[in-house]
Amino acid sequence: MSEPVTAGRPRLRARFAAVVVVCLSLLTGLLTAPPATAALPVSDPNNVQVLVTKSRPLNPLRYVPPDLVAYPGTSYLLRREVSGQLQNLFAAARNAGAPLAVVSAYRSYDEQASLYNYYVSLYGQAVADTISARPGHSEHQTGLAVDVGNVDGSCGLGACFATTPGGRWVAANAYRYGFIIRYPDGYQSTTGYTFEPWHLRYVGRSVATEMRTRGIPTMEHYYNGSNPSIKDSADLVAADSTGTLWTYPPNYLNGFRPRARLGAGWSSLKAGFTTDWNADGIQDILAQWNDGRLTLYRGLVGGGFQAPVGIGHGWGSFEISVGTWVRGSRFPSVVAKDGSGGLWHYANPAGLGLSTAARLGHGWQDLRITLADWDRDGNSDLMAARPTGALVLYRTNGAGAFVNETRRVIGNGWQSMDSLKAISGFQGPGSYGLRARTSTGQLRYYPMPGNRWGTAASIGQGWQTYRLFH
């Protein structure tokens, strides 16, 4: 087998037009549900449940909390209740062998303005807006937010904090003390911010516990009455041998909660994908059919799906993977391998349809491809399984091109695996791993904490007759 070639300078190929056509087929195949009752967003800045986002600034903009106190032994300020609960959290983490420290806490309007302007000068406004809040729009100004880190300083304010003992402990236990991870992995399209496993937001024990119990990932979801059919990107969606579509929410203990029926009529499916295609915070379905059609089912906030729209045809010979190919993109896109081994990228510029193709390489005909962030640097990488069973890593630079380096083999024995999917949150907030199915129908989960595999777990049996969504 020849080694695949990655393209240096991508060239465009006008292969598929982005067709927006309302499809009547399968319209009745997806179930709907009554809308959930929404909690009313809190605007009072003195309330610990206040919602502050890019589009919901504090009122007044220069708000100063009335009960700021210094966290013991530091000069960091927090609201009195938050400081007390954080002390309890830190004590429990220390007893568990995962000592933590405060890295940042309250910031005034002027301090936030200075920090934001610094990031703009360093990275430009587009990138700055994904990592820093504009003044008056920062949770740190409420005195309810705190950035935490390991006492030894490892992985300070980095995504890798999630893979450390401290990060894992926080993800599993913060809710017990009234905190949530405010900007979880996989929800940048909802919150506007990249994954920040260190950023804790105090909302009180009742709300934090409710969000944990109900699997609500963000405050935006909590306040919009969200009750979509596919609750989370970690849900397993699968079509059985009769064409019935099901969703299986994770129980965060290497298993699943009771399944829910989504609809019928999925027997002619070639491959299915769950993704937030239009970046509205709700999981959608992208369906690739045996006849070559590619159709989109937009998820509804209260459950069910909109009528399907066609976004392409002629996809019958393609193997595709869906994810964020260019770092910072608002919408997911498609990386596809054609029947002759060509590798292509189809951008999704507006959350509607696909652009013309950009060539990424050739010689991929014998490989099975999966998008995943292996090294947890925020850039999507491509995993390619060879017929020999070797799993080869093709890292990217986050700008849509492969890193020029010797390709690493990161695993063997993958020739009998299929339905690979990288998922965030399966083992709880902050977790990240690869789900795969063996030839005997066993489901396996392989944690990917960053540049290595964690301890694999068997998460189910008897899946050999199902069409698993990626």
Stockholm file with secondary structure:
# STOCKHOLM 1.0

chainA/1-470         MSEPVTAGRPRLRARFAAVVVVCLSLLTGLLTAPPATAALPVSDPNNVQVLVTKSRPLNPLRYVPPDLVAYPGTSYLLRREVSGQLQNLFAAARNAGAPLAVVSAYRSYDEQASLYNYYVSLYGQAVADTISARPGHSEHQTGLAVDVGNVDGSCGLGACFATTPGGRWVAANAYRYGFIIRYPDGYQSTTGYTFEPWHLRYVGRSVATEMRTRGIPTMEHYYNGSNPSIKDSADLVAADSTGTLWTYPPNYLNGFRPRARLGAGWSSLKAGFTTDWNADGIQDILAQWNDGRLTLYRGLVGGGFQAPVGIGHGWGSFEISVGTWVRGSRFPSVVAKDGSGGLWHYANPAGLGLSTAARLGHGWQDLRITLADWDRDGNSDLMAARPTGALVLYRTNGAGAFVNETRRVIGNGWQSMDSLKAISGFQGPGSYGLRARTSTGQLRYYPMPGNRWGTAASIGQGWQTYRLFH
#=GR chainA/1-470 SS CCCCEECSSCCEECCCCCCCEECCTTTTSBCCCCCCCCCCCBCCTTSTTBCCCSSSCCSSTTCCCTTEEECTTSSCEEEHHHHHHHHHHHHHHHHTTCCEEEEECCCCHHHHHHHHHHHHHHHCHHHHHHHSCCTTSCGGGGTCEEEEEETTCTTTTSGGGGGSHHHHHHHHHGGGGTEEEEECTTCHHHHSSCCEEEEEEECCHHHHHHHHHHTCCSHHHHHTTCCCSSCCTTCEEEECTTSCEEEECBCSSSSBCCCEEEESCCTTEEEEEEECTTSSSSCEEEEEETTSCEEEECBCTTSSBCCCEEEESCCTTCEEEEECCSTTCSSCEEEEECTTSCEEEECCTTSSSCCCEEEEEECCTTCEEEEECTTCSSSCEEEEECTTSCEEEECBCSSSSBCCSCCEEEESCGGGCEEEEEEESTTSTTCEEEEEECTTSCEEEEECSSSSCCCCEEEESCCTTSEECC
#=GC SS_cons         CCCCEECSSCCEECCCCCCCEECCTTTTSBCCCCCCCCCCCBCCTTSTTBCCCSSSCCSSTTCCCTTEEECTTSSCEEEHHHHHHHHHHHHHHHHTTCCEEEEECCCCHHHHHHHHHHHHHHHCHHHHHHHSCCTTSCGGGGTCEEEEEETTCTTTTSGGGGGSHHHHHHHHHGGGGTEEEEECTTCHHHHSSCCEEEEEEECCHHHHHHHHHHTCCSHHHHHTTCCCSSCCTTCEEEECTTSCEEEECBCSSSSBCCCEEEESCCTTEEEEEEECTTSSSSCEEEEEETTSCEEEECBCTTSSBCCCEEEESCCTTCEEEEECCSTTCSSCEEEEECTTSCEEEECCTTSSSCCCEEEEEECCTTCEEEEECTTCSSSCEEEEECTTSCEEEECBCSSSSBCCSCCEEEESCGGGCEEEEEEESTTSTTCEEEEEECTTSCEEEEECSSSSCCCCEEEESCCTTSEECC
//
